Amino acid sequence: MQSLEQVKAHQKLAYESVVHVRGQLREGMTEKEAAGLIEDFFHSRGHKLFFHRPFAWFGDRTGFKGFERPQLPSFKKPLPHMGQHFMPSDRRLEKGMAVTLDVAPAVDGFAVDIGYSFSFGENADVLKARQDLKAFRDIILRAAQARVPIAEIYRRVEDHIADLCYTNCHGLYPLGVLGHRVGQLPLLGVPKISVLGFHPQAYAYLLKEKLFGPAIMTADETRPLSAGLWAIEPHLGHGEFGVKFEEILVVSPEKVYWLDDHLPHMTEV
């Protein structure tokens, strides 16, 4: 079992990767190339397992324009859309574009998950949205500390999104999740085959967590956050772009707190 200090170091490494790649971005680079640079960062340090491989979104794709929420197979839709829109694309980077980088490495088999938004060059709207995003950290923390149901945390986030005249982008994630538990992945000996950016170990982990949940933050979950580590990712949309953060919230019977108060989305703006 990883100590909290080890997990904190893993989360810092994940943020280090996206800040490093931010410095390597060049006009005309594609999302696929940016995501590849993040993956190269981890491979060069000997880490090849991911909860999910890197995502990179540019321009209006940061706000999931034209995306659909993935759906599980059903009688009516035996071959539903399963999330292909989220995969890094051939979209090319232009000056002033919004950028979101998202990666979930599993260091020593322990998964963390982070998201980081900024603009490539100056963009006053993206800067303001990043500043507005900071308030959600306190809203989520206070609600979690009050041990309210997950659905109530979700509602408070949605209400503040509406108050600020943004749209809810995390509602387009699979099952519309605002967050999910993270931890030690099983089946580490299984080949690391990528299915829509996720390794089999991630699907096995989520299945195990679902059986003993709650493990995901949805709008209809009536239970409070269970003890453990939660990667929480409010994602705001505004016209032609979106911004998000994703970081780990620690939930224990005694207290609830953010694992690290000195991450880029808090210190840069």
VOZA-632505 format. One line per field, with one value per atom (N, C-alpha, C): atom name; x, y, z. Coordinates in steps of 0.1 Angstrom, whole numbers. Each point is the difference from the previous one (the first is absolute). Layout:
N
baza	[CA; ...]
X	[X; ...]
Y	[Y; ...]
Z	[Z; ...]
//
This chain:
269
baza	[N; CA; C; N; CA; C; N; CA; C; N; CA; C; N; CA; C; N; CA; C; N; CA; C; N; CA; C; N; CA; C; N; CA; C; N; CA; C; N; CA; C; N; CA; C; N; CA; C; N; CA; C; N; CA; C; N; CA; C; N; CA; C; N; CA; C; N; CA; C; N; CA; C; N; CA; C; N; CA; C; N; CA; C; N; CA; C; N; CA; C; N; CA; C; N; CA; C; N; CA; C; N; CA; C; N; CA; C; N; CA; C; N; CA; C; N; CA; C; N; CA; C; N; CA; C; N; CA; C; N; CA; C; N; CA; C; N; CA; C; N; CA; C; N; CA; C; N; CA; C; N; CA; C; N; CA; C; N; CA; C; N; CA; C; N; CA; C; N; CA; C; N; CA; C; N; CA; C; N; CA; C; N; CA; C; N; CA; C; N; CA; C; N; CA; C; N; CA; C; N; CA; C; N; CA; C; N; CA; C; N; CA; C; N; CA; C; N; CA; C; N; CA; C; N; CA; C; N; CA; C; N; CA; C; N; CA; C; N; CA; C; N; CA; C; N; CA; C; N; CA; C; N; CA; C; N; CA; C; N; CA; C; N; CA; C; N; CA; C; N; CA; C; N; CA; C; N; CA; C; N; CA; C; N; CA; C; N; CA; C; N; CA; C; N; CA; C; N; CA; C; N; CA; C; N; CA; C; N; CA; C; N; CA; C; N; CA; C; N; CA; C; N; CA; C; N; CA; C; N; CA; C; N; CA; C; N; CA; C; N; CA; C; N; CA; C; N; CA; C; N; CA; C; N; CA; C; N; CA; C; N; CA; C; N; CA; C; N; CA; C; N; CA; C; N; CA; C; N; CA; C; N; CA; C; N; CA; C; N; CA; C; N; CA; C; N; CA; C; N; CA; C; N; CA; C; N; CA; C; N; CA; C; N; CA; C; N; CA; C; N; CA; C; N; CA; C; N; CA; C; N; CA; C; N; CA; C; N; CA; C; N; CA; C; N; CA; C; N; CA; C; N; CA; C; N; CA; C; N; CA; C; N; CA; C; N; CA; C; N; CA; C; N; CA; C; N; CA; C; N; CA; C; N; CA; C; N; CA; C; N; CA; C; N; CA; C; N; CA; C; N; CA; C; N; CA; C; N; CA; C; N; CA; C; N; CA; C; N; CA; C; N; CA; C; N; CA; C; N; CA; C; N; CA; C; N; CA; C; N; CA; C; N; CA; C; N; CA; C; N; CA; C; N; CA; C; N; CA; C; N; CA; C; N; CA; C; N; CA; C; N; CA; C; N; CA; C; N; CA; C; N; CA; C; N; CA; C; N; CA; C; N; CA; C; N; CA; C; N; CA; C; N; CA; C; N; CA; C; N; CA; C; N; CA; C; N; CA; C; N; CA; C; N; CA; C; N; CA; C; N; CA; C; N; CA; C; N; CA; C; N; CA; C; N; CA; C; N; CA; C; N; CA; C; N; CA; C; N; CA; C; N; CA; C; N; CA; C; N; CA; C; N; CA; C; N; CA; C; N; CA; C; N; CA; C; N; CA; C; N; CA; C; N; CA; C; N; CA; C; N; CA; C; N; CA; C; N; CA; C; N; CA; C; N; CA; C; N; CA; C; N; CA; C; N; CA; C; N; CA; C; N; CA; C; N; CA; C; N; CA; C; N; CA; C; N; CA; C; N; CA; C; N; CA; C; N; CA; C; N; CA; C; N; CA; C; N; CA; C; N; CA; C; N; CA; C; N; CA; C; N; CA; C; N; CA; C; N; CA; C; N; CA; C; N; CA; C; N; CA; C; N; CA; C; N; CA; C; N; CA; C; N; CA; C; N; CA; C; N; CA; C; N; CA; C; N; CA; C; N; CA; C; N; CA; C; N; CA; C; N; CA; C; N; CA; C; N; CA; C; N; CA; C; N; CA; C; N; CA; C; N; CA; C; N; CA; C; N; CA; C; N; CA; C; N; CA; C; N; CA; C; N; CA; C; N; CA; C; N; CA; C; N; CA; C; N; CA; C; N; CA; C; N; CA; C; N; CA; C; N; CA; C; N; CA; C; N; CA; C; N; CA; C; N; CA; C; N; CA; C; N; CA; C; N; CA; C; N; CA; C]
X	[9; -9; 9; -3; 7; -3; 10; -3; -5; -6; -5; 11; 12; 11; 5; -1; 3; -10; -13; -10; 1; 3; 3; 11; 11; 11; -4; -9; -4; -9; -8; -9; 9; 11; 9; 7; 4; 6; -9; -13; -10; -1; -1; 0; 13; 11; 13; -1; -6; 0; -7; -12; -8; 6; 6; 7; 12; 7; 11; -4; -11; -5; -6; -6; -4; 12; 11; 12; 5; -4; 4; -10; -11; -10; 4; -3; 3; -12; -1; -11; 1; -12; -1; 0; 4; 1; -14; -2; -13; -2; -13; -3; 7; 1; 6; 15; 6; 14; 2; -8; 1; -2; -11; -2; 12; 6; 12; 12; 1; 11; -2; -13; -3; 4; -4; 3; 15; 7; 15; 6; -5; 5; 0; -11; -1; 9; 0; 8; 15; 4; 14; 4; -10; 2; -3; -3; -2; -14; -10; -14; -8; -6; -7; -14; -5; -14; -8; -12; -8; -14; -7; -14; -7; 4; -3; 12; 2; 11; -3; 10; -2; -11; -8; -9; 5; -2; 3; -11; -5; -11; 4; -3; 3; -12; -1; -10; -14; -10; -14; -1; 10; -1; 3; 6; 1; -13; -10; -14; -9; 6; -7; -11; 3; -10; -3; -12; -4; 2; 5; 1; -13; -1; -11; 4; -9; 4; 0; 11; 0; -12; -5; -11; 4; -5; 3; -10; 4; -8; -14; -10; -14; -7; -13; -8; -2; -2; -3; 13; 11; 13; 11; -1; 10; 15; 1; 13; 1; -1; 0; 13; 0; 12; 6; 13; 7; 11; 1; 10; 11; -2; 11; 3; -10; 2; 11; 2; 9; 14; 3; 13; 8; 13; 7; -1; -2; -3; 11; -3; 10; -2; -9; -1; 13; 3; 13; -1; 11; 0; 2; -7; 1; 2; 6; 2; -13; 0; -12; -9; 2; -9; 0; -11; -1; 6; 6; 6; -3; -4; -1; 8; 8; 8; -4; -2; -6; 7; 5; 7; -2; 0; -2; 11; 12; 10; -2; 4; 0; 15; 5; 14; 0; 9; 1; -14; -8; -13; -11; 3; -10; -4; -13; -5; -3; 5; -5; -5; -7; -7; 0; 5; 1; -5; -4; -4; 5; 4; 7; -4; -6; -4; 7; 2; 7; -2; 6; -1; 14; 1; 12; 2; 7; 0; -11; -1; -10; -14; -9; -14; -7; -5; -6; -12; -8; -11; 4; 10; 5; 6; 7; 6; -11; -11; -11; -6; -2; -7; 9; 13; 9; -1; -2; -2; -13; -11; -13; 0; 8; 1; 4; 8; 6; -11; -11; -10; -6; 0; -6; 7; 13; 8; -6; -3; -6; -14; -8; -14; 0; 9; 0; 6; 10; 6; -11; -6; -10; -11; -5; -11; 4; 12; 6; 2; 5; 2; -13; -11; -13; -6; 6; -4; -14; -2; -13; 0; -11; 0; 8; 5; 8; -9; -13; -9; -1; 1; -1; 13; 12; 12; -1; -5; -2; -9; -11; -10; 7; 7; 7; 10; 7; 9; -8; -11; -8; -6; -5; -6; 10; 13; 10; 4; 0; 3; -10; -13; -10; 0; 4; 1; 10; 11; 11; -2; -12; -3; 9; 5; 7; -9; 5; -7; 8; -7; 5; 6; 13; 7; 2; 2; 2; -12; -12; -12; 1; 10; 1; 10; 7; 9; -9; 6; -7; -8; -13; -9; -2; 6; -1; 7; 11; 7; 7; -1; 8; 13; 1; 12; -1; 11; 0; 11; 0; 10; 12; 12; 13; 7; 9; 7; 8; 3; 9; -7; 6; -6; 3; -10; 2; 6; 3; 4; 12; 10; 12; 7; -1; 6; -7; -12; -7; 6; 1; 5; -7; 8; -6; -6; -11; -7; -9; 1; -8; -14; -11; -13; -6; -1; -5; 8; 13; 9; 2; -8; 0; 6; 9; 6; -10; 1; -9; 0; 12; 0; -9; -2; -9; -15; -4; -13; -3; 10; -1; -1; 8; -1; -14; -5; -13; -11; 1; -10; 0; 12; 2; -6; 4; -5; -15; -6; -14; -8; 6; -6; -1; 10; 2; -2; -6; -1; -5; -4; 1; 14; 2; 13; 0; -11; -1; -10; 2; -8; -10; -12; -11; -11; -8; -11; -11; 0; -11; 5; 13; 6; -4; -8; -6; 10; 11; 9; 11; 6; 11; 13; 10; 13; 5; 4; 5; 15; 5; 14; 9; 10; 10; 5; 5; 5; -8; -5; -9; 7; 0; 5; -13; 0; -12; 3; -9; 3; -11; -3; -10; 5; -9; 4; -10; 5; -9; 1; -11; 0; -5; 6; -4; 2; -11; 1; 9; 12; 9; 11; -1; 11; -6; 9; -3; 12; -1; 11; -4; 10; -2; 12; -2; 11; -4; 10; -3; 11; -4; 10; -7; 8; -4; -5; -12; -6; 1; 5; 2; -12; -7; -11; 3; -1; 2; -11; -2; -11; 2; 13; 3; -1; 5; 0; 1; -3; 0; 9; 9; 8; 7; 4; 7; 14; 5; 13; 11; -1; 11; -6; 3; -5; 9; 10; 10; 2; -11; 0; -1; 4; 1; -13; -12; -12; -3; 6; -2; 11; 12; 12; 2; -4; 3; -9; -12; -10; -3]
Y	[-12; 12; 12; 10; 12; 10; 7; 10; 13; 9; 12; 8; 0; 7; -5; -13; -6; 4; -1; 4; 15; 8; 14; 2; -8; 1; -4; -11; -4; 11; 6; 11; 11; 4; 10; -3; -13; -5; 2; -3; 1; 14; 9; 15; 4; -5; 4; -4; -11; -5; 10; 5; 9; 14; 4; 13; 0; -11; -2; 0; -7; -1; 14; 7; 14; 8; -2; 8; -5; -12; -6; 2; 6; 2; 10; -3; 9; 1; 12; 2; -10; -6; -10; -14; -2; -13; -6; -13; -6; -5; -2; -6; -14; -8; -13; 2; 10; 2; 5; 9; 5; -12; -8; -12; -9; -2; -8; 5; 13; 6; -3; 0; -3; -15; -8; -15; -2; 7; -1; 4; 10; 5; -11; -8; -11; -12; -3; -11; 2; 13; 3; -2; 0; -2; -14; -9; -14; -3; 9; -2; -3; -12; -3; -4; -1; -3; 13; 0; 12; -5; 7; -1; 4; 12; 2; 8; -3; 6; 15; 8; 15; 4; 10; 7; 14; 5; 14; 6; 11; 7; 14; 5; 13; 8; 13; 8; -4; -1; -3; -14; -8; -14; 0; 11; 1; 1; 5; 1; -11; -10; -12; 4; 10; 4; -12; -3; -11; -14; -1; -13; -6; -13; -6; -8; -1; -8; -15; -7; -14; -8; -9; -8; -15; -7; -15; -7; -11; -7; -3; 0; -3; -6; -4; -6; 9; 13; 10; 5; -1; 5; -11; -11; -10; 4; 10; 6; 15; 4; 14; 7; 13; 8; -3; -4; -3; 9; 12; 9; 3; -3; 3; 14; 9; 15; 4; -6; 4; -3; -9; -4; 11; 2; 11; -1; 12; 0; 7; 3; 7; 15; 5; 14; 7; 10; 7; 13; 2; 11; 13; 10; 14; 9; 12; 10; 4; 1; 5; -12; -12; -11; -4; -4; -7; -14; -5; -13; -7; -13; -8; -13; -3; -12; -8; -13; -9; -13; -5; -13; -6; -14; -7; -12; 4; -11; -9; -12; -9; -3; 8; -1; -11; -10; -12; -7; 1; -6; 8; 12; 8; 12; 1; 10; 13; 11; 13; 6; 11; 5; 15; 7; 15; 6; 13; 8; 14; 6; 13; 8; 12; 8; 13; 5; 13; 5; 11; 4; 0; -3; 1; 14; 8; 14; 7; 13; 8; -3; -1; -2; 5; 12; 5; -8; -5; -8; -13; -7; -12; 4; 10; 5; 2; 7; 3; -13; -9; -13; -8; 0; -6; 6; 13; 6; -4; 0; -4; -15; -8; -14; -3; 9; -2; -1; 7; 0; -14; -8; -13; -9; 3; -8; 1; 12; 2; -5; 2; -5; -15; -7; -15; -4; 7; -4; 2; 11; 3; -10; -3; -10; -14; -4; -13; -1; 11; 1; -1; 5; -1; -14; -9; -14; -1; 10; 0; -11; -4; -10; 5; -9; 4; 8; -4; 8; 15; 2; 14; 7; -6; 6; 4; -10; 3; 12; 0; 11; 14; 0; 13; 5; -10; 3; 6; -8; 5; 13; 3; 13; 11; -2; 11; 1; -11; 1; 9; -2; 8; 15; 2; 14; 7; -6; 6; 1; -6; 0; -9; -11; -10; -12; -9; -13; -11; -11; -12; -9; -1; -9; -14; -1; -13; -9; 6; -8; -8; 2; -7; -12; -1; -11; -13; -11; -13; 1; -3; 1; 14; 10; 14; 2; -7; 1; 13; 4; 12; -5; -12; -6; -15; -6; -14; -4; -11; -5; -4; 2; -5; -8; -9; -9; -10; -11; -10; -8; -1; -8; -15; -8; -15; -5; -13; -7; 7; 3; 7; -9; -13; -9; -1; 6; -1; 10; -4; 9; 13; 11; 13; 4; -5; 3; 12; 10; 12; -2; 2; 0; 14; 8; 14; 8; -3; 7; -6; -10; -6; -14; -3; -14; -9; -14; -9; 1; 4; 1; 11; 10; 11; -5; -8; -5; -10; -8; -9; 7; 11; 8; 6; 6; 7; -10; -12; -11; -3; -2; -4; 11; 13; 11; 2; -3; 1; -10; -12; -10; 4; 8; 3; 15; 8; 14; 7; 13; 7; 3; -1; 2; 11; 4; 11; 11; 12; 11; 4; -5; 3; 9; 5; 9; -7; -13; -7; -9; 1; -8; 5; -8; 5; -2; -7; -2; 11; 2; 10; -7; 8; -5; -10; -12; -10; 3; -6; 3; -5; 8; -3; 12; -1; 11; 2; 12; 3; 10; -3; 10; 7; 13; 8; 10; 2; 7; 9; 11; 10; 5; 1; 4; 10; 12; 11; 3; 2; 4; 14; 7; 14; 3; -1; 3; -10; 5; -9; -6; -1; -6; -6; -8; -4; 0; 0; -2; -10; -6; -10; 0; -6; -5; -14; -8; -13; -3; -3; -2; -9; -5; -10; 6; -4; 3; -12; 2; -10; -1; -11; -2; -11; 4; -9; 1; -9; 2; 13; 4; 11; 14; 0; 13; -2; 11; 1; 12; -2; 10; -3; 11; -2; -5; -9; -6; 10; 10; 9; 14; 10; 14; 8; -6; 8; -6; -1; -6; 12; -2; 11; 8; -7; 8; 9; -2; 9; 11; -4; 9; 9; -4; 8; 12; 0; 10; 8]
Z	[0; 0; 0; -8; -1; 11; 5; 10; -7; 8; -6; -6; 7; -6; -13; -2; -13; -10; 3; -9; -4; 10; -3; -10; 2; -9; -14; -1; -13; -7; 8; -6; -5; 8; -4; -13; -1; -13; -12; 2; -10; -5; 10; -3; -7; 5; -6; -15; -4; -14; -9; 5; -9; 0; 11; -1; -9; 1; -9; -15; -3; -14; -4; 9; -3; -6; 6; -5; -14; -4; -12; -12; 3; -10; -10; -13; -11; -9; -6; -10; -11; -3; -10; 6; 12; 6; 2; -1; 1; 15; 3; 13; 2; -11; 1; 4; -6; 3; 14; 5; 14; 10; -3; 9; 0; -12; -1; 8; 1; 8; 15; 4; 14; 3; -10; 2; 0; -9; 0; 13; 6; 13; 10; 1; 10; -5; -12; -5; 3; -2; 3; 14; 9; 14; 5; -10; 3; 4; -2; 3; -13; -1; -13; 3; 12; 3; 3; -5; 2; 4; 9; 2; -13; -5; -15; -6; -12; -8; -1; -4; -1; -10; 4; -9; -2; -12; -3; -9; 4; -7; -3; -12; -5; -4; 2; -5; 5; -9; 5; 5; -3; 6; 15; 5; 15; 7; -7; 5; -5; -7; -4; -10; -9; -10; -10; -1; -9; 6; 13; 6; 5; 1; 6; 12; 10; 12; -4; 3; -3; 6; -7; 5; 0; 10; 1; -11; -5; -9; 6; -9; 5; -12; 3; -11; -11; 3; -10; -7; 7; -6; 3; -8; 3; -3; -9; -3; 3; 12; 3; -1; 0; 0; 14; 0; 13; 4; -6; 4; -9; -13; -10; -1; 2; -1; 10; 11; 10; -4; -9; -3; -7; 2; -6; -16; -6; -14; -8; -12; -9; 0; 10; 1; 3; -8; 1; 9; 7; 10; -7; 4; -5; 12; -3; 10; 7; 13; 7; 4; -5; 2; 15; 5; 12; -1; 10; 0; 14; -1; 12; -2; 10; 0; 13; -2; 10; 0; 11; 0; 13; 0; 13; 0; 4; 1; 12; -1; 11; 4; 10; 4; 10; -2; 9; 1; -10; 0; 6; 6; 7; -9; -3; -10; 7; -7; 3; -13; 0; -12; 2; -11; 1; -13; 1; -12; 2; -12; 1; -13; 2; -11; 0; -12; -2; -14; -4; -14; -6; -13; -8; -5; 8; -2; 8; -2; 8; -5; 10; -2; 13; 1; 12; 5; -9; 4; 7; -5; 6; 14; 1; 12; 11; -4; 9; 4; -9; 3; 10; -2; 10; 14; 0; 13; 6; -8; 5; 5; -6; 3; 14; 6; 13; 11; -2; 10; 2; -10; 1; 10; 1; 10; 14; 4; 13; 1; -10; 0; 2; -7; 1; 13; 5; 13; 11; 1; 10; 0; -12; -1; 5; -4; 4; 15; 5; 15; 8; -6; 6; -2; -7; -2; -7; -9; -7; -11; -5; -11; -12; -8; -12; -9; -1; -9; 5; 12; 5; -3; 0; -4; -15; -7; -15; -2; 7; -2; 4; 11; 3; -10; -6; -11; -12; -4; -11; 2; 12; 3; -2; 5; -1; -15; -7; -15; -6; 3; -6; 4; 13; 6; -8; -4; -7; -16; -4; -14; -9; 7; -8; -3; -7; -2; 6; 3; 7; -11; 0; -10; 6; 13; 6; -1; -3; -2; -13; -8; -13; 2; 12; 2; 1; -1; 2; 13; 0; 11; 6; -7; 5; 13; 3; 13; 2; 13; 5; 5; 4; 6; 1; 5; 2; 10; 6; 9; -8; 6; -5; 10; -4; 9; -7; 7; -5; -11; -11; -11; 1; -3; 0; -13; -1; -12; -7; 8; -5; -10; 0; -10; -13; -1; -13; -10; -13; -10; 0; -2; 1; -14; -4; -12; 2; -9; 2; -7; 7; -5; 3; -11; 2; 10; 0; 9; 13; 4; 13; -1; 10; 0; 7; -2; 6; 15; 6; 15; 5; -8; 4; 0; -10; -1; 12; 3; 11; 13; 2; 12; 2; -11; 1; 3; -6; 3; 15; 5; 14; 9; -3; 7; 0; -12; -2; 9; 2; 8; 15; 4; 14; 2; -9; -1; 12; -2; -12; -5; -13; -6; -11; -3; -10; 5; -5; 4; -11; 2; -10; 6; -8; 4; 8; 0; 7; 11; 4; 11; 13; 8; 13; 12; -2; 11; 0; 11; 1; -5; -2; -4; 10; -5; 9; 3; 10; 4; -11; -2; -11; -7; -12; -8; -12; -2; -11; -10; -13; -10; -5; 3; -3; -10; -10; -12; -6; 7; -5; -14; -9; -14; -5; -2; -4; -15; -7; -14; -1; -10; -3; -15; -8; -14; -7; -5; -8; 8; 13; 8; 13; 7; 13; 9; 13; 9; 11; 6; 11; 9; 11; 8; 4; 4; 6; 10; 12; 10; 11; 9; 10; 13; 4; 13; 9; 12; 10; 9; 1; 8; 11; 12; 11; 10; 10; 10; 8; 1; 9; -7; -13; -7; -15; -7; -14; -4; -10; -4; -14; -7; -12; 3; -8; 3; -1; -9; -2; -4; 8; -3; -9; -5; -8; -14; -7; -14; -10; -12; -10; -2; 0; -2; 12; 11; 12; 1; -4; 2; -12; -12; -12; -3; 6; -3; 12]
//
